[in-house]
């Protein structure tokens, strides 16, 4: 499968509208689409060699899901510090449940249903899906922690 340039305006607009991330945060990046469902971010560089085939290019920042675009955990950890809306700040007990992959009961004030930036002590942990007053952890199984040191 090939990488194609993604519509930069659409990617930046989505992050700005969903999470309030300022457009200038994305200035150093270019965006590529692989298939119809995965967007990758790559720091701007000189022209990429057209003759090379790539398996990966930068990092995946979002994938299409049944609920629309879903940001990846990596993207939330990189760009989530700039989020000004649809963020959920957890206390320690909630954070432990979230990183273990468990649901966290809300409600959380001022948060729209859909994907949210989940933080603990101001640091982005990852993506959550907020629906009907419940925050569902989207932390990948391989990265979940049942016990924190």
Backbone as a chain_set.jsonl record, in Angstrom:
{"seq": "XXXXXXXXXXXXXXXXXXXXXXXXXXXXXXXXXXXXXXXXXXXXXXXXXXXXXXXXXXXXXXXXXXXXXXXXXXXXXXXXXXXXXXXXXXXXXXXXXXXXXXXXXXXXXXXXXXXXXXXXXXXXXXXXXXXXXXXXXXXXXXXXXXXXX", "coords": {"N": [[0.843, -1.178, 0.0], [0.495, 2.238, -0.737], [1.817, 5.453, 0.309], [0.147, 8.534, 0.393], [-0.055, 12.055, 0.001], [-1.864, 13.635, 2.556], [-4.783, 15.677, 3.033], [-3.796, 18.47, 4.37], [-5.116, 20.669, 5.578], [-7.555, 19.534, 6.384], [-6.758, 17.624, 8.321], [-5.479, 19.208, 10.308], [-7.584, 20.931, 10.919], [-9.427, 19.122, 12.012], [-8.153, 18.324, 14.443], [-8.046, 20.833, 15.643], [-10.771, 21.54, 15.878], [-11.892, 19.372, 17.333], [-10.252, 19.073, 19.645], [-9.227, 21.564, 20.245], [-6.587, 22.132, 19.645], [-4.039, 24.307, 18.817], [-3.454, 25.485, 15.492], [-0.809, 26.073, 14.773], [0.775, 24.267, 16.137], [1.032, 22.086, 14.528], [2.622, 22.914, 12.49], [5.357, 22.039, 11.949], [4.956, 19.595, 10.654], [4.146, 17.143, 8.13], [1.489, 15.418, 6.484], [0.378, 12.153, 5.775], [-1.558, 9.814, 3.979], [-2.445, 6.476, 4.267], [-3.872, 4.015, 2.585], [-7.401, 4.261, 3.12], [-7.874, 4.77, 5.704], [-5.903, 5.481, 7.581], [-3.837, 7.933, 8.978], [-0.692, 9.404, 8.863], [1.9, 11.215, 10.537], [4.696, 13.194, 9.755], [7.732, 14.753, 10.375], [8.523, 17.743, 8.657], [10.621, 17.493, 5.869], [13.373, 17.435, 3.551], [12.64, 16.663, 0.131], [11.143, 13.471, -0.156], [12.611, 10.453, -1.308], [11.336, 9.281, -4.338], [11.642, 6.782, -5.346], [11.828, 4.904, -3.347], [10.217, 2.417, -1.315], [8.052, 2.536, 1.429], [7.455, 1.128, 4.612], [6.7, 2.261, 6.944], [6.161, 5.622, 8.06], [7.126, 8.183, 9.799], [4.807, 8.677, 12.376], [1.74, 7.02, 13.15], [-1.089, 8.986, 13.473], [-3.84, 9.084, 13.523], [-6.763, 7.058, 13.061], [-9.438, 5.821, 11.093], [-12.516, 5.057, 12.563], [-15.508, 3.364, 13.728], [-16.717, 5.444, 14.992], [-15.848, 7.712, 13.775], [-12.886, 9.716, 13.139], [-10.176, 8.513, 15.052], [-7.842, 9.395, 17.429], [-4.458, 8.263, 17.887], [-2.795, 6.654, 20.665], [-0.093, 7.419, 20.833], [-0.172, 9.852, 19.39], [-1.868, 11.374, 21.025], [-0.234, 11.551, 23.279], [1.827, 13.11, 22.29], [0.641, 15.433, 21.065], [-1.475, 16.036, 22.726], [-0.939, 17.609, 24.948], [-1.418, 20.153, 24.16], [-4.109, 20.369, 23.92], [-7.217, 21.972, 24.395], [-9.837, 21.529, 24.754], [-12.436, 19.029, 25.213], [-11.105, 17.366, 26.996], [-10.207, 15.186, 29.627], [-9.509, 15.182, 32.963], [-8.054, 13.093, 35.237], [-8.264, 11.716, 38.573], [-5.997, 10.045, 40.878], [-6.944, 7.408, 41.451], [-8.831, 7.021, 39.391], [-7.111, 7.278, 37.2], [-5.467, 5.018, 37.494], [-7.318, 2.982, 36.988], [-7.992, 3.62, 34.349], [-5.511, 3.302, 32.877], [-5.27, 0.61, 33.182], [-7.111, -0.309, 31.489], [-9.765, -0.216, 32.158], [-13.228, 0.903, 32.48], [-14.2, 4.252, 33.317], [-16.34, 5.873, 35.414], [-18.288, 8.774, 34.803], [-20.148, 11.684, 35.489], [-18.245, 13.836, 33.241], [-17.576, 17.151, 33.285], [-18.351, 19.538, 30.738], [-17.464, 18.102, 28.537], [-17.691, 16.748, 25.344], [-19.481, 14.026, 23.833], [-17.646, 11.318, 22.443], [-14.307, 10.873, 21.147], [-11.722, 11.619, 23.479], [-9.093, 13.522, 25.068], [-7.21, 12.136, 27.548], [-5.983, 12.913, 30.706], [-3.543, 13.017, 33.367], [-2.568, 14.708, 36.156], [-2.061, 16.847, 34.461], [-0.642, 15.734, 32.376], [-0.808, 14.121, 29.251], [-2.291, 10.953, 28.911], [-3.513, 9.189, 27.135], [-5.973, 8.13, 24.717], [-9.474, 8.331, 25.188], [-12.82, 7.058, 25.006], [-15.686, 8.755, 25.287], [-18.858, 8.179, 26.292], [-22.26, 8.371, 27.029], [-21.828, 9.216, 29.705], [-19.729, 7.634, 30.558], [-16.319, 6.868, 30.574], [-14.418, 5.201, 28.349], [-11.55, 3.333, 28.25], [-9.072, 3.614, 25.768], [-6.598, 2.691, 25.611], [-4.123, 0.748, 24.171], [-4.053, -2.844, 24.459], [-1.478, -3.953, 24.774], [-0.125, -1.913, 26.001], [-1.259, -1.429, 28.416], [-1.432, -1.088, 31.982], [-1.555, -2.853, 34.907], [-0.575, -2.502, 37.376], [1.066, 0.151, 38.847], [4.325, 1.388, 39.313]], "CA": [[0.0, 0.0, 0.0], [1.319, 3.44, -0.884], [1.523, 6.674, 1.062], [-0.219, 9.692, -0.415], [-0.218, 13.264, 0.822], [-3.21, 13.855, 3.091], [-5.204, 17.078, 3.011], [-3.285, 19.087, 5.587], [-6.161, 21.513, 6.19], [-8.544, 18.681, 7.05], [-6.158, 17.019, 9.514], [-5.276, 20.27, 11.305], [-8.919, 21.402, 11.299], [-10.039, 18.131, 12.894], [-7.527, 18.462, 15.756], [-8.435, 22.137, 16.197], [-12.189, 21.526, 16.25], [-12.195, 18.357, 18.343], [-9.483, 19.219, 20.877], [-8.746, 22.928, 20.464], [-5.139, 22.21, 19.471], [-3.734, 25.401, 17.891], [-2.941, 25.054, 14.19], [0.651, 26.221, 14.659], [1.415, 23.079, 16.712], [1.26, 21.13, 13.443], [3.437, 23.539, 11.445], [6.546, 21.275, 11.535], [4.6, 18.255, 10.183], [3.417, 16.833, 6.911], [0.575, 14.315, 6.762], [0.253, 11.182, 4.7], [-2.652, 8.867, 4.075], [-2.124, 5.134, 3.794], [-5.212, 3.463, 2.45], [-8.393, 5.309, 3.385], [-8.205, 4.793, 7.123], [-4.778, 5.762, 8.481], [-3.079, 9.149, 8.689], [0.63, 9.435, 9.471], [2.552, 12.523, 10.625], [6.135, 13.139, 9.556], [8.34, 16.087, 10.411], [8.861, 18.222, 7.317], [11.996, 17.194, 5.478], [13.556, 17.621, 2.123], [11.793, 15.756, -0.645], [11.364, 12.047, 0.038], [12.939, 9.778, -2.571], [10.16, 8.652, -4.929], [11.935, 5.408, -5.743], [11.814, 4.006, -2.19], [8.929, 2.001, -0.757], [8.088, 2.673, 2.88], [6.513, 0.377, 5.44], [6.259, 3.225, 7.95], [6.577, 6.973, 7.739], [6.771, 8.976, 10.969], [3.955, 7.914, 13.287], [0.303, 7.071, 12.907], [-1.715, 9.898, 14.433], [-5.278, 8.857, 13.608], [-7.351, 5.998, 12.241], [-10.889, 5.905, 10.979], [-13.22, 4.033, 13.34], [-16.957, 3.494, 13.535], [-17.129, 6.715, 15.595], [-15.119, 8.781, 13.093], [-11.437, 9.664, 13.337], [-9.723, 8.214, 16.419], [-6.412, 9.67, 17.59], [-3.693, 7.179, 18.505], [-2.199, 6.94, 21.967], [1.129, 8.193, 20.597], [-0.536, 11.213, 18.993], [-2.374, 12.062, 22.219], [0.889, 11.839, 24.164], [2.636, 14.163, 21.672], [-0.117, 16.659, 20.793], [-2.517, 16.238, 23.728], [-0.571, 18.666, 25.903], [-1.915, 21.411, 23.606], [-5.566, 20.304, 23.852], [-7.919, 22.942, 25.247], [-11.23, 21.098, 24.946], [-12.648, 17.581, 25.185], [-10.069, 16.749, 27.813], [-10.674, 14.658, 30.908], [-8.433, 15.09, 33.946], [-8.387, 12.038, 36.192], [-7.538, 11.625, 39.838], [-5.108, 8.876, 40.862], [-7.725, 6.165, 41.379], [-9.365, 6.94, 38.032], [-5.982, 7.07, 36.294], [-5.055, 3.612, 37.601], [-8.322, 2.189, 36.28], [-7.881, 3.93, 32.919], [-4.327, 2.686, 32.266], [-5.477, -0.834, 33.231], [-8.086, -0.636, 30.456], [-11.115, -0.261, 32.721], [-14.092, 2.067, 32.297], [-14.236, 5.214, 34.418], [-17.659, 6.516, 35.409], [-18.338, 10.218, 34.89], [-19.942, 12.495, 34.281], [-17.146, 14.788, 33.184], [-18.169, 18.431, 32.875], [-17.865, 20.271, 29.571], [-16.856, 17.193, 27.572], [-18.621, 16.228, 24.352], [-19.338, 12.601, 23.571], [-16.685, 11.008, 21.388], [-12.936, 10.664, 21.612], [-11.231, 12.674, 24.36], [-7.725, 13.454, 25.582], [-7.255, 11.798, 28.966], [-4.763, 13.391, 31.351], [-3.335, 12.864, 34.8], [-1.654, 15.77, 36.586], [-1.752, 17.693, 33.305], [0.092, 14.997, 31.333], [-1.689, 13.254, 28.467], [-2.068, 9.51, 29.032], [-3.97, 8.505, 25.938], [-7.293, 8.416, 24.181], [-10.633, 7.691, 25.788], [-14.081, 7.244, 24.3], [-16.666, 9.197, 26.277], [-20.228, 7.958, 25.828], [-23.285, 8.159, 28.058], [-21.291, 9.443, 31.044], [-18.693, 6.652, 30.888], [-15.069, 6.995, 29.833], [-13.875, 3.884, 27.997], [-10.127, 3.404, 27.936], [-8.661, 3.19, 24.435], [-5.19, 2.329, 25.721], [-3.939, -0.583, 23.584], [-3.806, -3.909, 25.44], [-0.035, -4.135, 24.997], [0.417, -0.797, 26.79], [-2.001, -1.289, 29.667], [-0.694, -1.377, 33.207], [-2.429, -3.217, 36.017], [0.046, -2.013, 38.603], [2.049, 1.194, 38.591], [5.401, 1.425, 40.302]], "C": [[0.89, 1.243, 0.0], [0.873, 4.561, 0.053], [1.177, 7.769, 0.071], [-0.342, 10.882, 0.518], [-1.672, 13.371, 1.277], [-3.524, 15.343, 2.99], [-4.854, 17.699, 4.362], [-4.364, 19.882, 6.319], [-7.173, 20.667, 6.956], [-8.005, 18.088, 8.341], [-6.041, 18.062, 10.627], [-6.62, 20.781, 11.817], [-9.579, 20.427, 12.271], [-9.475, 18.25, 14.308], [-7.93, 19.77, 16.427], [-9.885, 22.109, 16.677], [-12.486, 20.552, 17.377], [-11.525, 18.646, 19.68], [-8.977, 20.631, 21.152], [-7.236, 23.053, 20.363], [-4.847, 23.308, 18.453], [-3.066, 24.896, 16.608], [-1.423, 25.101, 14.109], [1.415, 25.033, 15.261], [1.807, 22.095, 15.603], [2.134, 21.683, 12.324], [4.639, 22.693, 11.023], [6.239, 19.927, 10.863], [3.932, 18.263, 8.813], [2.571, 15.606, 7.232], [0.407, 13.451, 5.527], [-0.871, 10.209, 5.017], [-2.155, 7.531, 3.546], [-3.436, 4.373, 3.771], [-6.202, 4.598, 2.669], [-8.555, 5.569, 4.877], [-7.084, 5.153, 8.078], [-4.038, 7.01, 8.04], [-1.807, 9.133, 9.53], [1.133, 10.872, 9.504], [4.054, 12.314, 10.512], [6.657, 14.566, 9.634], [8.725, 16.478, 8.992], [10.338, 17.989, 7.05], [12.179, 17.653, 4.044], [12.705, 16.563, 1.429], [12.162, 14.293, -0.379], [11.687, 11.393, -1.296], [11.733, 9.009, -3.106], [10.394, 7.171, -5.224], [11.893, 4.414, -4.576], [10.387, 3.655, -1.793], [9.06, 2.027, 0.766], [7.062, 1.76, 3.53], [5.907, 1.304, 6.485], [6.837, 4.581, 7.582], [6.182, 7.864, 8.909], [5.968, 8.143, 11.95], [2.499, 8.063, 12.883], [-0.299, 8.016, 13.942], [-3.22, 9.705, 14.547], [-5.707, 7.764, 12.638], [-8.856, 6.205, 12.197], [-11.51, 4.74, 11.753], [-14.716, 4.204, 13.092], [-17.508, 4.788, 14.151], [-16.427, 7.907, 14.931], [-13.62, 8.63, 13.316], [-11.116, 9.438, 14.797], [-8.236, 8.515, 16.499], [-5.704, 8.485, 18.256], [-3.165, 7.625, 19.866], [-0.94, 7.786, 21.797], [0.81, 9.64, 20.259], [-1.051, 12.014, 20.185], [-1.214, 12.436, 23.131], [1.782, 12.942, 23.604], [1.861, 15.48, 21.581], [-1.15, 16.995, 21.865], [-2.2, 17.3, 24.762], [-1.092, 20.03, 25.449], [-3.437, 21.462, 23.551], [-6.193, 21.259, 24.858], [-9.392, 22.592, 25.422], [-11.326, 19.591, 24.732], [-11.479, 16.849, 25.829], [-10.696, 16.287, 29.13], [-9.459, 14.515, 31.811], [-8.858, 14.12, 35.043], [-7.638, 12.208, 37.504], [-6.741, 10.317, 39.82], [-5.863, 7.561, 40.728], [-8.287, 5.958, 39.969], [-8.257, 6.643, 37.024], [-5.547, 5.615, 36.312], [-6.035, 2.7, 36.862], [-8.173, 2.381, 34.765], [-6.696, 3.226, 32.269], [-4.379, 1.158, 32.349], [-6.518, -1.278, 32.204], [-9.519, -0.693, 30.945], [-11.896, 1.006, 32.394], [-14.036, 2.947, 33.544], [-15.568, 5.946, 34.324], [-17.521, 8.02, 35.591], [-19.481, 10.616, 35.788], [-18.727, 13.406, 34.409], [-17.685, 16.065, 32.554], [-17.521, 19.009, 31.627], [-17.216, 19.4, 28.503], [-17.934, 16.659, 26.635], [-18.427, 14.722, 24.216], [-18.401, 12.398, 22.394], [-15.308, 10.811, 21.994], [-12.443, 11.882, 22.382], [-9.765, 12.438, 24.701], [-7.833, 13.206, 27.081], [-5.913, 12.152, 29.589], [-4.753, 13.031, 32.836], [-2.255, 13.852, 35.19], [-1.169, 16.609, 35.399], [-1.024, 16.996, 32.176], [-0.859, 14.082, 30.574], [-1.292, 11.782, 28.593], [-2.403, 8.789, 27.733], [-5.374, 8.929, 25.579], [-8.352, 7.658, 24.97], [-11.833, 7.919, 24.89], [-15.133, 7.538, 25.348], [-18.061, 9.063, 25.68], [-21.124, 7.692, 27.02], [-22.724, 8.245, 29.473], [-20.217, 8.468, 31.479], [-17.497, 6.868, 29.975], [-14.505, 5.598, 29.611], [-12.422, 4.057, 27.575], [-9.878, 2.877, 26.534], [-7.171, 2.855, 24.424], [-5.025, 0.923, 25.142], [-3.566, -1.623, 24.641], [-2.335, -4.062, 25.774], [0.563, -3.038, 25.875], [-0.295, -0.6, 28.114], [-1.144, -1.7, 30.844], [-1.704, -1.699, 34.318], [-1.884, -2.678, 37.319], [1.112, -0.986, 38.224], [3.076, 1.208, 39.698], [5.457, 2.792, 40.939]], "O": [[1.921, 1.275, 0.671], [-0.267, 4.608, 0.514], [1.83, 7.916, -0.962], [-0.692, 10.73, 1.688], [-2.595, 13.215, 0.477], [-2.617, 16.167, 2.876], [-5.536, 17.473, 5.362], [-4.504, 19.774, 7.538], [-7.598, 21.04, 8.049], [-8.71, 18.051, 9.349], [-6.461, 17.816, 11.758], [-6.776, 21.033, 13.012], [-10.214, 20.846, 13.24], [-10.238, 18.276, 15.274], [-8.132, 19.812, 17.64], [-10.19, 22.6, 17.764], [-13.253, 20.873, 18.285], [-12.144, 18.488, 20.732], [-8.359, 20.87, 22.189], [-6.654, 23.978, 20.93], [-5.354, 23.251, 17.333], [-2.225, 23.998, 16.642], [-0.813, 24.26, 13.449], [2.58, 24.819, 14.926], [2.791, 21.366, 15.728], [2.366, 21.004, 11.323], [4.927, 22.629, 9.828], [7.167, 19.188, 10.533], [3.27, 19.218, 8.405], [2.894, 14.843, 8.143], [0.307, 13.94, 4.402], [-1.095, 9.837, 6.168], [-1.516, 7.47, 2.495], [-4.037, 4.12, 4.815], [-5.88, 5.762, 2.431], [-9.282, 6.478, 5.277], [-7.295, 5.133, 9.291], [-3.655, 7.137, 6.877], [-1.838, 8.886, 10.736], [0.83, 11.659, 8.607], [4.613, 11.383, 11.092], [6.09, 15.478, 9.032], [9.197, 15.646, 8.216], [11.19, 18.255, 7.897], [11.264, 18.186, 3.416], [12.129, 15.686, 2.072], [13.337, 13.927, -0.377], [11.094, 11.748, -2.315], [11.169, 8.175, -2.399], [9.441, 6.401, -5.338], [11.921, 3.204, -4.8], [9.472, 4.47, -1.913], [10.07, 1.588, 1.316], [5.935, 1.636, 3.05], [4.746, 1.152, 6.866], [7.852, 4.682, 6.893], [5.022, 8.264, 9.009], [6.376, 7.042, 12.321], [2.084, 9.091, 12.349], [-0.054, 7.873, 15.14], [-3.822, 10.107, 15.543], [-5.122, 7.568, 11.573], [-9.46, 6.702, 13.147], [-11.087, 3.591, 11.617], [-15.133, 5.083, 12.337], [-18.638, 5.18, 13.861], [-16.423, 9.004, 15.49], [-13.142, 7.544, 13.643], [-11.693, 10.075, 15.679], [-7.448, 7.963, 15.731], [-6.289, 7.792, 19.088], [-3.102, 8.816, 20.169], [-0.739, 8.756, 22.527], [1.446, 10.556, 20.781], [-0.716, 13.188, 20.342], [-1.207, 13.528, 23.7], [2.436, 13.645, 24.375], [2.372, 16.526, 21.979], [-1.648, 18.12, 21.91], [-3.111, 17.838, 25.391], [-1.198, 20.956, 26.253], [-4.005, 22.488, 23.175], [-5.765, 21.348, 26.009], [-10.114, 23.273, 26.15], [-10.435, 18.964, 24.159], [-10.947, 15.873, 25.3], [-11.6, 16.93, 29.664], [-8.501, 13.82, 31.475], [-9.889, 14.305, 35.69], [-6.539, 12.76, 37.549], [-6.807, 9.566, 38.847], [-5.452, 6.69, 39.962], [-8.226, 4.856, 39.424], [-8.446, 5.849, 36.102], [-5.284, 5.036, 35.258], [-5.622, 1.756, 36.188], [-8.223, 1.417, 34.001], [-6.854, 2.612, 31.214], [-3.615, 0.479, 31.663], [-6.782, -2.472, 32.059], [-10.401, -1.167, 30.228], [-11.317, 2.044, 32.073], [-13.852, 2.466, 34.662], [-15.889, 6.557, 33.305], [-16.742, 8.488, 36.422], [-19.754, 9.928, 36.771], [-18.251, 13.704, 35.504], [-18.186, 16.054, 31.43], [-16.3, 18.977, 31.475], [-16.491, 19.911, 27.65], [-18.971, 16.174, 27.087], [-17.336, 14.206, 24.455], [-18.367, 13.205, 21.465], [-15.166, 10.607, 23.2], [-12.704, 13.023, 22.0], [-9.264, 11.315, 24.633], [-8.472, 13.975, 27.799], [-4.854, 11.764, 29.094], [-5.787, 12.783, 33.457], [-1.159, 13.841, 34.629], [-0.011, 17.022, 35.35], [-0.805, 17.594, 31.122], [-1.632, 13.346, 31.186], [-0.132, 11.414, 28.41], [-1.676, 7.9, 27.292], [-5.891, 9.936, 26.061], [-8.157, 6.509, 25.364], [-11.857, 8.865, 24.103], [-15.441, 6.695, 26.192], [-18.407, 9.731, 24.705], [-20.797, 6.898, 27.902], [-23.091, 7.453, 30.34], [-19.826, 8.465, 32.646], [-17.642, 7.029, 28.763], [-14.158, 4.899, 30.563], [-12.108, 4.825, 26.665], [-10.4, 1.83, 26.151], [-6.558, 2.75, 23.362], [-5.714, -0.002, 25.573], [-2.853, -1.32, 25.597], [-1.979, -4.277, 26.932], [1.645, -3.217, 26.435], [0.043, 0.318, 28.862], [-0.253, -2.542, 30.727], [-2.591, -0.899, 34.617], [-2.637, -2.424, 38.26], [1.958, -1.248, 37.37], [2.745, 1.058, 40.874], [6.298, 3.036, 41.804]]}, "num_chains": 1, "name": "protein.A"}
